[in-house]
Amino acid sequence: FGIVLAIMFCASCLVISPAADTECWEMNGTKYETLQAAIDAAPENTQTTIKLLADGYQWTKIQLKGKNIIIDCDNHTTSGNVELRDTVKGTVVVKNMTNASGDGQLTSQVGECNVTFENCNFTNSSPSGSGMFVVRTALTLRNCIVTMSNGVKNAPVFLMDNAASNLTIKDCTLDQTGAG
């Protein structure tokens, strides 16, 4: 009986392994569950790098809040619409990312911000006919690959919303396969 009690006591002292790590972003040694939480914590008036820690991030609408941010995806694969918003002039560089979007929109930037994508690979396989939208944004693509394989005839790779939009493309490959 004493041996059974000792075994039960030792078993109750075992450490239960914690749940899977949900913190997928890191900034200055601190981990964050969401990119928005990391941006919210970023200092004002200082260029700050936020790093993605694993594959599988699903982009959501991100509020830049006028900050100067580098989002280093560290060659991880993400999905969804990259929609960066700002009400004041912010600057963001997204680099080293592969983004696969299946809903038609490769990326969308909305707001008065400066956005640069460096060393990124965008792939869109949706049949909806949408491409990369540039909305009230100064967008720069540098050393990127943009592939639309939706098969929609005459679907634009880029769609500018107004005269306030500015698009600069440097050392990129743009490929629209299918019927376009």
Residue frames as a rotation matrix with the C-alpha (Angstrom) as fourth column:
PHE 1
0.568 0.823 0.000 0.00
0.823 -0.568 0.000 0.00
0.000 0.000 -1.000 0.00
GLY 2
0.432 -0.494 -0.755 2.87
0.187 -0.770 0.610 2.39
-0.883 -0.404 -0.240 0.82
ILE 3
-0.653 -0.694 0.303 4.48
0.396 0.028 0.918 1.76
-0.646 0.719 0.256 -2.55
VAL 4
-0.135 0.704 0.698 1.21
0.973 -0.039 0.227 2.47
0.186 0.709 -0.680 -4.35
LEU 5
0.778 0.405 -0.480 0.81
0.535 -0.828 0.169 5.75
-0.329 -0.388 -0.861 -2.42
ALA 6
-0.035 -0.885 -0.465 4.40
0.137 -0.465 0.875 6.74
-0.990 -0.033 0.137 -3.28
ILE 7
-0.691 -0.174 0.701 3.81
0.681 0.165 0.713 6.05
-0.240 0.971 0.005 -6.98
MET 8
0.313 0.888 0.336 0.55
0.926 -0.363 0.098 8.06
0.209 0.281 -0.937 -6.93
PHE 9
0.639 -0.138 -0.757 2.28
0.325 -0.843 0.428 10.95
-0.697 -0.520 -0.494 -5.15
CYS 10
-0.465 -0.882 -0.080 5.13
0.220 -0.203 0.954 10.98
-0.858 0.426 0.288 -7.69
ALA 11
-0.464 0.370 0.804 2.66
0.884 0.148 0.443 10.82
0.045 0.917 -0.396 -10.59
SER 12
0.630 0.766 -0.127 0.78
0.774 -0.633 0.021 13.82
-0.064 -0.111 -0.992 -9.21
CYS 13
0.355 -0.590 -0.725 4.03
0.130 -0.737 0.663 15.81
-0.926 -0.330 -0.185 -9.20
LEU 14
-0.332 -0.483 0.810 4.69
0.853 0.213 0.476 15.28
-0.402 0.850 0.341 -12.90
VAL 15
-0.500 0.112 -0.859 4.65
-0.236 -0.972 0.011 18.43
-0.833 0.208 0.512 -14.96
ILE 16
0.351 0.674 0.650 1.93
0.636 0.338 -0.694 18.43
-0.687 0.657 -0.310 -17.59
SER 17
-0.678 -0.640 0.362 3.30
0.692 -0.390 0.607 19.79
-0.248 0.662 0.708 -20.85
PRO 18
-0.394 0.523 -0.756 1.79
-0.107 -0.843 -0.527 23.17
-0.913 -0.127 0.388 -21.74
ALA 19
0.641 0.691 0.334 -0.51
0.351 0.123 -0.928 23.75
-0.682 0.713 -0.164 -24.69
ALA 20
0.142 -0.571 0.809 1.03
0.988 0.034 -0.149 24.51
0.057 0.820 0.569 -28.07
ASP 21
-0.517 -0.452 -0.727 2.79
0.504 -0.847 0.169 27.86
-0.692 -0.279 0.666 -28.31
THR 22
0.428 0.758 0.492 0.42
0.882 -0.229 -0.413 30.40
-0.200 0.610 -0.767 -29.86
GLU 23
0.556 -0.317 -0.768 2.91
-0.103 -0.943 0.315 33.25
-0.825 -0.096 -0.558 -29.83
CYS 24
0.495 -0.303 0.814 4.01
0.804 0.514 -0.298 33.48
-0.329 0.802 0.499 -33.44
TRP 25
0.636 -0.318 0.703 5.57
0.241 -0.783 -0.573 36.98
0.733 0.534 -0.421 -33.57
GLU 26
0.348 -0.599 -0.721 8.69
0.912 0.040 0.408 38.29
-0.216 -0.800 0.560 -31.84
MET 27
0.561 -0.223 0.797 9.93
0.192 -0.901 -0.388 41.84
0.805 0.371 -0.463 -31.28
ASN 28
-0.002 -0.684 0.730 12.96
-0.671 -0.540 -0.508 42.79
0.741 -0.491 -0.458 -29.19
GLY 29
-0.874 -0.456 -0.168 12.95
-0.230 0.693 -0.684 39.40
0.428 -0.559 -0.710 -27.39
THR 30
-0.572 0.760 0.308 9.24
-0.412 0.059 -0.909 39.51
-0.710 -0.647 0.280 -26.50
LYS 31
-0.936 0.293 0.196 6.74
0.343 0.626 0.701 37.16
0.083 0.723 -0.686 -28.14
TYR 32
-0.568 0.796 -0.207 3.24
-0.666 -0.593 -0.453 38.18
-0.484 -0.119 0.867 -29.23
GLU 33
-0.268 0.575 0.773 0.20
0.325 0.810 -0.489 36.14
-0.907 0.120 -0.404 -30.23
THR 34
0.638 0.564 0.524 -0.75
0.701 -0.145 -0.698 38.51
-0.318 0.813 -0.488 -33.06
LEU 35
-0.335 -0.699 0.631 1.01
0.882 -0.469 -0.051 40.86
0.332 0.539 0.774 -35.41
GLN 36
0.317 0.537 0.782 -1.38
0.210 -0.844 0.494 43.62
0.925 0.007 -0.380 -34.32
ALA 37
0.952 0.008 -0.307 -0.33
0.308 -0.047 0.950 43.16
-0.007 -0.999 -0.048 -30.67
ALA 38
0.059 -0.998 -0.037 3.34
0.939 0.043 0.342 43.49
-0.340 -0.055 0.939 -31.67
ILE 39
-0.307 -0.113 0.945 2.63
0.644 -0.756 0.119 46.62
0.701 0.645 0.304 -33.73
ASP 40
0.711 0.639 0.293 0.64
0.178 -0.567 0.804 48.11
0.680 -0.520 -0.518 -30.85
ALA 41
0.824 -0.433 -0.364 3.63
0.438 0.080 0.896 47.53
-0.359 -0.898 0.255 -28.55
ALA 42
0.088 -0.838 0.539 6.18
0.959 -0.076 -0.274 48.95
0.271 0.540 0.797 -31.01
PRO 43
-0.203 -0.228 -0.952 7.74
0.632 -0.773 0.050 52.25
-0.748 -0.592 0.301 -29.97
GLU 44
0.874 0.485 -0.014 6.83
0.349 -0.649 -0.676 55.49
-0.337 0.587 -0.736 -31.72
ASN 45
0.847 -0.474 -0.239 9.31
-0.531 -0.765 -0.365 57.23
-0.010 0.436 -0.900 -34.05
THR 46
-0.188 -0.910 0.369 11.68
-0.752 0.375 0.542 54.24
-0.631 -0.175 -0.755 -34.12
GLN 47
0.095 0.169 -0.981 12.15
-0.836 0.549 0.014 51.67
0.541 0.818 0.194 -36.85
THR 48
-0.152 -0.016 0.988 11.24
-0.799 0.590 -0.114 48.33
-0.582 -0.807 -0.102 -35.27
THR 49
-0.549 -0.065 -0.833 11.56
-0.644 0.669 0.371 44.79
0.533 0.740 -0.409 -36.65
ILE 50
0.132 0.645 0.753 8.85
-0.817 0.500 -0.286 42.24
-0.561 -0.578 0.593 -35.91
LYS 51
-0.692 -0.533 -0.487 9.70
-0.713 0.610 0.346 38.65
0.113 0.586 -0.802 -36.87
LEU 52
0.527 0.826 -0.201 7.36
-0.812 0.559 0.168 35.80
0.251 0.075 0.965 -37.82
LEU 53
-0.232 -0.658 0.716 8.32
-0.877 0.459 0.139 32.59
-0.420 -0.596 -0.684 -36.03
ALA 54
-0.577 0.072 0.814 6.47
0.126 0.992 0.002 29.88
-0.807 0.104 -0.581 -38.00
ASP 55
-0.950 0.311 0.017 4.56
0.023 0.017 1.000 29.01
0.310 0.950 -0.024 -41.18
GLY 56
-0.480 0.858 -0.180 0.79
0.826 0.512 0.238 29.30
0.296 -0.034 -0.955 -41.39
TYR 57
-0.704 0.242 -0.668 0.07
0.255 -0.791 -0.556 32.90
-0.663 -0.561 0.495 -40.40
GLN 58
-0.079 0.779 0.622 -3.33
0.989 -0.016 0.145 34.02
0.123 0.627 -0.769 -41.76
TRP 59
-0.929 -0.314 0.195 -3.23
0.309 -0.949 -0.054 37.75
0.202 0.010 0.979 -42.55
THR 60
0.178 0.946 -0.270 -5.98
0.970 -0.214 -0.111 39.98
-0.163 -0.242 -0.956 -41.21
LYS 61
0.585 0.044 0.810 -6.50
0.315 -0.932 -0.177 43.74
0.748 0.359 -0.559 -41.46
ILE 62
-0.009 -0.717 -0.697 -3.54
1.000 0.006 -0.019 45.36
0.018 -0.697 0.717 -39.71
GLN 63
0.942 0.267 0.202 -3.61
0.246 -0.961 0.122 48.91
0.227 -0.065 -0.972 -38.30
LEU 64
0.132 -0.989 0.072 -0.12
0.712 0.044 -0.701 50.43
0.690 0.144 0.710 -38.61
LYS 65
0.769 0.304 -0.562 -0.88
0.629 -0.512 0.585 53.40
-0.110 -0.804 -0.585 -36.33
GLY 66
0.924 -0.358 0.132 1.70
-0.283 -0.875 -0.394 55.62
0.257 0.327 -0.910 -38.04
LYS 67
0.587 -0.727 0.356 4.60
-0.257 0.250 0.934 53.44
-0.768 -0.639 -0.040 -36.97
ASN 68
0.264 -0.650 -0.713 7.79
-0.944 -0.022 -0.330 52.55
0.199 0.760 -0.619 -38.83
ILE 69
0.431 0.093 0.898 7.74
-0.514 0.843 0.159 48.74
-0.742 -0.530 0.411 -38.93
ILE 70
-0.398 -0.466 -0.790 9.75
-0.867 0.473 0.158 46.02
0.300 0.748 -0.592 -40.63
ILE 71
0.550 0.577 0.604 7.81
-0.672 0.735 -0.091 42.75
-0.496 -0.356 0.792 -40.76
ASP 72
-0.444 -0.766 -0.465 10.37
-0.890 0.439 0.126 40.01
0.108 0.470 -0.876 -41.39
CYS 73
0.636 0.771 0.025 8.50
-0.772 0.635 0.022 36.82
0.001 -0.034 0.999 -42.28
ASP 74
-0.135 -0.824 0.550 11.79
-0.791 0.424 0.441 34.90
-0.597 -0.376 -0.709 -42.14
ASN 75
-0.725 -0.153 -0.671 10.94
-0.649 0.478 0.592 32.94
0.230 0.865 -0.446 -45.32
HIS 76
-0.739 0.566 0.365 7.76
0.157 0.672 -0.724 31.52
-0.655 -0.478 -0.586 -43.80
THR 77
-0.794 0.554 0.249 4.58
0.333 0.054 0.941 30.88
0.508 0.831 -0.228 -45.78
THR 78
-0.748 0.621 -0.234 1.48
-0.090 -0.443 -0.892 32.94
-0.657 -0.646 0.387 -45.01
SER 79
-0.613 0.611 0.501 -2.00
0.765 0.299 0.571 33.13
0.199 0.733 -0.651 -46.50
GLY 80
0.276 0.850 -0.448 -4.89
0.868 -0.421 -0.265 35.54
-0.414 -0.316 -0.854 -46.88
ASN 81
0.587 0.037 0.809 -5.10
0.521 -0.782 -0.343 39.17
0.619 0.623 -0.478 -47.93
VAL 82
-0.404 -0.726 -0.556 -2.27
0.912 -0.366 -0.186 41.37
-0.068 -0.582 0.810 -46.74
GLU 83
0.352 0.617 0.704 -4.32
0.567 -0.739 0.364 44.44
0.745 0.271 -0.610 -45.87
LEU 84
-0.467 -0.627 -0.624 -2.31
0.884 -0.342 -0.318 47.16
-0.014 -0.700 0.714 -44.15
ARG 85
0.469 0.744 0.477 -4.28
0.666 -0.652 0.363 50.16
0.581 0.148 -0.801 -42.93
ASP 86
-0.550 -0.584 -0.597 -3.26
0.825 -0.492 -0.279 53.51
-0.131 -0.645 0.753 -41.54
THR 87
0.651 0.757 0.053 -4.98
0.759 -0.648 -0.055 56.79
-0.007 0.076 -0.997 -40.79
VAL 88
0.729 -0.558 -0.397 -1.68
-0.435 -0.825 0.361 58.65
-0.529 -0.090 -0.844 -40.47
LYS 89
0.621 -0.513 -0.593 1.38
-0.607 0.164 -0.778 58.24
0.496 0.842 -0.210 -42.63
GLY 90
0.576 -0.446 0.685 3.07
-0.383 0.593 0.709 55.03
-0.722 -0.671 0.171 -41.54
THR 91
0.121 -0.601 -0.790 5.85
-0.949 0.163 -0.269 53.07
0.290 0.783 -0.551 -43.18
VAL 92
0.497 0.032 0.867 6.04
-0.441 0.870 0.221 49.30
-0.747 -0.492 0.447 -43.35
VAL 93
-0.223 -0.569 -0.791 8.44
-0.939 0.343 0.017 46.89
0.262 0.747 -0.611 -45.04
VAL 94
0.673 0.374 0.638 7.28
-0.484 0.875 -0.002 43.28
-0.559 -0.308 0.770 -45.39
LYS 95
0.041 -0.761 -0.647 10.15
-0.981 0.093 -0.172 41.02
0.191 0.642 -0.743 -46.37
ASN 96
-0.823 -0.549 -0.142 11.07
-0.537 0.835 -0.117 37.39
0.183 -0.020 -0.983 -46.93
MET 97
-0.294 0.825 0.483 7.51
-0.461 0.320 -0.828 36.08
-0.837 -0.466 0.286 -47.26
THR 98
-0.959 0.266 -0.098 5.68
0.039 0.465 0.884 33.59
0.281 0.844 -0.456 -49.43
ASN 99
-0.551 0.834 0.033 1.97
-0.441 -0.257 -0.860 34.39
-0.708 -0.488 0.510 -49.51
ALA 100
-0.933 0.353 0.072 -0.59
0.280 0.584 0.762 32.08
0.227 0.731 -0.643 -51.09
SER 101
-0.619 0.772 -0.144 -4.00
-0.471 -0.511 -0.719 33.68
-0.628 -0.377 0.681 -51.43
GLY 102
-0.875 0.306 0.375 -6.89
0.461 0.761 0.455 31.63
-0.146 0.571 -0.808 -52.70
ASP 103
-0.014 0.963 -0.270 -9.70
0.740 -0.171 -0.650 34.17
-0.672 -0.209 -0.710 -52.48
GLY 104
0.587 0.284 0.758 -8.71
0.795 -0.381 -0.473 36.42
0.154 0.880 -0.449 -55.33
GLN 105
0.914 -0.281 0.294 -6.94
-0.294 -0.956 -0.001 39.31
0.281 -0.086 -0.956 -53.64
LEU 106
0.205 -0.914 -0.351 -3.20
0.563 0.403 -0.721 38.94
0.801 -0.050 0.597 -53.54
THR 107
-0.556 -0.370 -0.745 -2.66
0.823 -0.372 -0.429 41.99
-0.118 -0.851 0.511 -51.39
SER 108
0.355 0.669 0.653 -4.52
0.615 -0.693 0.376 45.11
0.704 0.268 -0.658 -50.52
GLN 109
-0.663 -0.535 -0.524 -3.22
0.748 -0.478 -0.459 48.23
-0.005 -0.697 0.718 -48.88
VAL 110
0.328 0.821 0.466 -5.69
0.671 -0.550 0.496 50.79
0.664 0.150 -0.732 -47.64
GLY 111
0.751 0.007 -0.660 -4.74
0.552 -0.554 0.623 54.10
-0.361 -0.833 -0.420 -46.07
GLU 112
0.882 -0.456 0.119 -2.15
-0.342 -0.793 -0.504 56.81
0.324 0.404 -0.855 -46.24
CYS 113
0.628 -0.672 0.393 0.90
-0.197 0.351 0.915 54.60
-0.753 -0.652 0.088 -45.80
ASN 114
0.191 -0.680 -0.708 4.14
-0.965 0.003 -0.263 53.69
0.181 0.733 -0.655 -47.54
VAL 115
0.678 0.119 0.725 4.40
-0.332 0.930 0.158 49.94
-0.655 -0.348 0.670 -48.09
THR 116
-0.012 -0.719 -0.695 7.37
-0.982 0.138 -0.126 48.00
0.186 0.681 -0.708 -49.46
PHE 117
0.889 0.144 0.435 7.48
-0.215 0.970 0.118 44.28
-0.404 -0.198 0.893 -50.15
GLU 118
0.094 -0.929 -0.359 11.03
-0.994 -0.067 -0.087 42.89
0.056 0.365 -0.929 -50.47
ASN 119
-0.812 -0.520 -0.263 11.96
-0.528 0.848 -0.046 39.34
0.247 0.101 -0.964 -51.45
CYS 120
-0.326 0.796 0.510 8.34
-0.476 0.329 -0.816 38.21
-0.817 -0.509 0.272 -51.37
ASN 121
-0.987 0.103 -0.127 6.53
-0.047 0.563 0.825 35.63
0.157 0.820 -0.551 -53.45
PHE 122
-0.381 0.923 0.048 2.79
-0.614 -0.214 -0.760 36.13
-0.691 -0.319 0.649 -54.01
THR 123
-0.987 0.141 -0.070 0.68
0.044 0.675 0.737 33.39
0.152 0.724 -0.673 -55.58
ASN 124
-0.368 0.930 -0.006 -3.02
-0.680 -0.274 -0.680 33.70
-0.634 -0.246 0.733 -56.38
SER 125
-0.998 -0.003 0.061 -4.92
0.035 0.789 0.613 30.70
-0.050 0.614 -0.787 -57.67
SER 126
-0.373 0.924 -0.080 -8.47
0.206 -0.002 -0.978 31.96
-0.905 -0.381 -0.190 -57.28
PRO 127
-0.479 0.267 0.837 -10.88
0.878 0.149 0.455 32.12
-0.003 0.952 -0.305 -60.23
SER 128
0.315 0.744 -0.589 -12.29
0.747 -0.577 -0.329 35.49
-0.585 -0.336 -0.738 -59.09
GLY 129
0.406 -0.167 0.898 -10.11
0.807 -0.395 -0.439 37.60
0.428 0.903 -0.025 -61.38
SER 130
0.995 -0.069 0.074 -8.66
-0.096 -0.873 0.478 39.93
0.032 -0.483 -0.875 -58.76
GLY 131
0.304 -0.952 -0.040 -5.04
0.488 0.191 -0.851 40.90
0.818 0.239 0.523 -58.57
MET 132
-0.391 -0.519 -0.760 -2.96
0.920 -0.245 -0.306 43.15
-0.027 -0.819 0.574 -56.35
PHE 133
0.608 0.689 0.394 -4.87
0.659 -0.715 0.233 46.25
0.442 0.118 -0.889 -55.26
VAL 134
-0.653 -0.742 -0.153 -3.14
0.732 -0.567 -0.378 49.54
0.193 -0.359 0.913 -54.54
VAL 135
0.383 0.903 0.194 -5.50
0.705 -0.421 0.570 51.79
0.597 -0.082 -0.798 -52.58
ARG 136
0.871 -0.023 0.491 -4.40
-0.209 -0.921 0.328 55.26
0.445 -0.388 -0.807 -51.37
THR 137
0.755 -0.635 0.165 -0.90
0.156 0.418 0.895 53.84
-0.637 -0.650 0.414 -50.87
ALA 138
0.368 -0.771 -0.519 2.64
-0.922 -0.228 -0.314 54.28
0.124 0.594 -0.795 -52.07
LEU 139
0.819 -0.003 0.574 3.49
-0.144 0.967 0.211 50.64
-0.556 -0.256 0.791 -52.83
THR 140
0.118 -0.841 -0.529 6.96
-0.990 -0.060 -0.125 49.39
0.074 0.538 -0.840 -53.79
LEU 141
0.959 0.031 0.283 7.73
-0.048 0.998 0.051 45.83
-0.281 -0.063 0.958 -54.85
ARG 142
0.272 -0.939 -0.211 11.44
-0.960 -0.251 -0.121 45.00
0.060 0.235 -0.970 -54.77
ASN 143
-0.718 -0.622 -0.312 12.84
-0.638 0.767 -0.061 41.61
0.277 0.155 -0.948 -55.85
CYS 144
-0.289 0.730 0.619 9.40
-0.526 0.420 -0.740 39.95
-0.800 -0.539 0.263 -55.68
ILE 145
-0.985 0.158 -0.069 7.56
0.033 0.564 0.825 37.33
0.170 0.810 -0.561 -57.71
VAL 146
-0.360 0.933 0.006 3.85
-0.597 -0.225 -0.770 37.91
-0.717 -0.281 0.639 -58.34
THR 147
-0.994 0.047 -0.103 2.04
-0.043 0.687 0.725 34.98
0.105 0.725 -0.681 -59.99
MET 148
-0.177 0.982 0.063 -1.63
-0.773 -0.099 -0.626 35.01
-0.609 -0.159 0.777 -60.95
SER 149
-0.978 -0.145 -0.150 -2.83
-0.207 0.782 0.589 31.65
0.032 0.607 -0.794 -62.15
ASN 150
-0.468 0.871 0.150 -6.57
-0.219 0.051 -0.974 32.20
-0.856 -0.489 0.167 -61.99
GLY 151
-0.720 0.130 0.681 -7.27
0.620 0.560 0.549 31.71
-0.311 0.818 -0.484 -65.71
VAL 152
0.393 0.868 -0.305 -9.55
0.594 -0.493 -0.636 34.75
-0.702 0.069 -0.709 -65.95
LYS 153
0.017 -0.365 0.931 -9.12
0.970 -0.218 -0.104 36.54
0.241 0.905 0.351 -69.25
ASN 154
-0.077 -0.198 0.977 -7.75
0.296 -0.940 -0.167 40.09
0.952 0.276 0.131 -68.95
ALA 155
0.823 0.271 -0.499 -7.61
0.541 -0.109 0.834 40.07
0.172 -0.956 -0.236 -65.13
PRO 156
0.577 -0.638 0.510 -5.31
-0.376 -0.762 -0.527 42.89
0.725 0.112 -0.679 -63.99
VAL 157
-0.022 -0.673 -0.739 -2.20
0.705 0.514 -0.488 42.03
0.709 -0.532 0.463 -62.01
PHE 158
-0.800 -0.206 -0.563 -2.40
0.554 -0.613 -0.563 45.49
-0.230 -0.763 0.605 -60.41
LEU 159
0.116 0.872 0.476 -5.46
0.794 -0.369 0.483 47.65
0.596 0.322 -0.735 -59.93
MET 160
-0.893 -0.440 -0.097 -4.94
0.424 -0.748 -0.511 51.27
0.152 -0.497 0.854 -58.87
ASP 161
-0.102 0.945 -0.310 -7.87
0.968 0.021 -0.252 52.90
-0.231 -0.326 -0.917 -57.11
ASN 162
0.898 0.429 -0.098 -7.12
0.406 -0.893 -0.193 56.60
-0.171 0.134 -0.976 -57.62
ALA 163
0.617 -0.664 0.422 -4.51
0.057 -0.498 -0.865 59.20
0.785 0.558 -0.270 -58.46
ALA 164
0.564 -0.397 0.724 -3.23
-0.819 -0.379 0.430 59.15
0.104 -0.836 -0.539 -54.85
SER 165
0.834 -0.260 0.487 -1.88
0.080 0.930 0.358 55.64
-0.546 -0.260 0.796 -55.38
ASN 166
0.392 -0.796 -0.462 1.71
-0.919 -0.321 -0.228 55.13
0.033 0.514 -0.857 -56.43
LEU 167
0.911 -0.072 0.406 3.23
0.028 0.993 0.112 51.84
-0.411 -0.090 0.907 -57.60
THR 168
0.252 -0.899 -0.359 6.96
-0.968 -0.230 -0.103 51.19
0.010 0.374 -0.928 -58.04
ILE 169
0.966 0.026 0.258 8.24
-0.025 1.000 -0.008 47.82
-0.258 0.002 0.966 -59.28
LYS 170
0.292 -0.940 -0.178 11.98
-0.956 -0.279 -0.096 47.01
0.040 0.198 -0.979 -59.11
ASP 171
-0.649 -0.705 -0.285 13.66
-0.710 0.696 -0.104 43.74
0.272 0.135 -0.953 -60.14
CYS 172
-0.237 0.678 0.695 10.44
-0.560 0.490 -0.668 41.69
-0.794 -0.547 0.264 -60.00
THR 173
-0.993 0.099 -0.057 8.88
0.015 0.612 0.791 38.87
0.113 0.785 -0.609 -61.98
LEU 174
-0.313 0.950 -0.006 5.20
-0.671 -0.226 -0.706 39.33
-0.672 -0.218 0.708 -62.83
ASP 175
-0.988 -0.041 -0.149 3.50
-0.129 0.749 0.650 36.27
0.085 0.662 -0.745 -64.27
GLN 176
-0.142 0.984 0.107 -0.12
-0.775 -0.043 -0.630 35.94
-0.615 -0.173 0.769 -65.27
THR 177
-0.978 -0.209 0.010 -0.62
-0.168 0.815 0.554 32.38
-0.124 0.540 -0.832 -66.43
GLY 178
-0.298 0.916 0.270 -3.84
0.530 0.394 -0.751 31.01
-0.794 -0.081 -0.603 -67.81
ALA 179
0.193 0.523 0.830 -6.13
0.980 -0.068 -0.185 32.95
-0.040 0.849 -0.526 -70.15
GLY 180
0.660 0.207 -0.722 -5.13
0.400 -0.911 0.104 36.46
-0.636 -0.357 -0.684 -69.08
